């Protein structure tokens, strides 16, 4: 079975695929950026202690951190996986946590100091999507 598509039909399919890819990229970057932006602006910075490492199947090392909230509660969280852990067991490093939900915490070093890169990137993705959508409409 052979499918014969005109040039404009193929272009529309490529544009549709590209627009879907841009939408997925936008959602993915936003899902990473928004929580980090919140912690950067409103998070509470406290010292945290690495209480354990764990090995993943791909050879990376998981980092389990513990910290105390301002009101004295002891909290722990998985700080992610790394080939070279930024802190050894028993070592300390700064942690940022959400005052309203202390379970939402990250290593302070993983939260960018200036949150300008992601918004600029997202604006470029939106601009590119608008241009491609205009091209897609013009091709019809």
C-alpha positions in Angstrom: 0.0 0.0 0.0 1.5 3.3 -1.1 0.3 6.6 0.3 0.8 9.6 -1.9 0.8 12.9 -0.1 1.0 16.4 -1.6 3.8 18.6 -0.4 1.5 20.8 1.6 0.0 17.8 3.4 3.4 16.6 4.4 4.3 20.1 5.5 1.2 20.3 7.6 2.0 16.9 9.3 5.6 18.1 10.1 4.2 21.4 11.5 1.6 19.5 13.5 4.3 17.2 14.9 6.6 20.1 15.7 3.8 22.0 17.5 3.0 18.9 19.6 6.7 18.6 20.5 6.9 22.3 21.5 3.8 21.9 23.7 5.4 18.9 25.4 8.6 20.8 25.9 6.7 23.8 27.3 4.9 21.6 29.9 8.1 19.7 30.8 10.2 22.8 31.4 7.3 24.5 33.3 6.9 21.5 35.5 10.6 21.7 36.5 10.8 25.5 36.6 7.7 26.5 38.6 8.5 24.5 41.8 12.1 25.7 41.8 11.1 29.3 41.3 8.7 29.0 44.3 11.5 27.6 46.5 14.0 30.2 45.2 11.6 33.0 46.2 9.8 31.7 49.3 11.8 28.7 50.5 13.4 28.5 53.9 17.1 27.8 53.9 18.3 25.4 56.6 21.3 23.1 57.0 20.7 19.5 56.0 22.6 16.4 56.8 23.1 13.5 54.3 21.9 10.4 56.3 22.2 7.7 53.6 23.2 6.9 50.0 21.6 4.2 47.9 22.6 2.7 44.6 20.4 2.7 41.5 20.4 0.1 38.8 22.2 2.4 36.4 25.0 3.0 38.9 24.0 6.4 40.2 23.9 7.2 43.9 20.7 8.4 45.6 21.0 11.0 48.3 18.8 10.9 51.4 18.8 14.2 53.3 17.4 15.2 56.7 16.8 18.6 58.1 14.8 20.4 60.8 12.0 22.8 60.1 11.8 26.2 61.8 9.3 24.7 64.3 11.7 21.8 65.1 10.1 18.9 63.0 12.6 16.5 61.6 12.1 15.9 57.9 13.8 13.7 55.3 13.7 13.7 51.5 15.4 12.1 48.5 17.6 14.7 46.9 17.9 12.8 43.7 20.5 10.7 42.0 24.0 11.6 40.9 27.1 9.9 39.6 29.1 12.1 42.0 27.1 12.9 45.1 27.5 16.5 46.2 27.5 15.5 49.9 28.8 12.4 51.6 27.0 10.5 54.4 27.2 12.7 57.5 28.1 15.8 55.5 26.0 19.0 55.6 24.7 21.3 52.9 22.0 23.9 52.6 18.4 22.7 51.9 15.5 24.8 50.8 12.0 23.7 51.8 8.5 25.0 51.5 7.3 26.4 54.8 3.7 25.2 54.1 4.7 21.8 52.9 8.2 20.8 54.3 8.1 17.6 52.3 8.7 19.8 49.2 12.5 20.3 49.6 15.6 20.4 47.4 19.2 20.9 47.8 19.9 24.7 47.7 22.6 24.1 45.1 19.9 22.6 42.7 17.8 25.7 42.8 19.3 28.4 40.4 20.1 31.7 42.0 18.5 33.7 39.2 15.4 32.3 37.6 15.8 34.1 34.2 16.9 31.3 31.9 13.7 29.2 32.0 11.3 32.1 31.4 13.3 33.3 28.4 13.4 29.8 27.0 9.6 29.4 27.6 9.0 32.7 25.8 11.1 31.6 22.8 9.2 28.3 22.7 5.8 30.1 22.7 7.0 32.6 20.0 8.2 29.7 17.8 4.9 27.9 18.3 2.9 31.0 17.3 5.1 31.5 14.2 4.7 27.8 13.2 0.9 27.9 13.9 0.7 30.9 11.6 2.6 29.0 8.9 0.4 26.0 9.4 -2.7 28.1 8.9 -1.3 29.9 5.9 -0.5 26.5 4.2 -4.1 25.3 4.4 
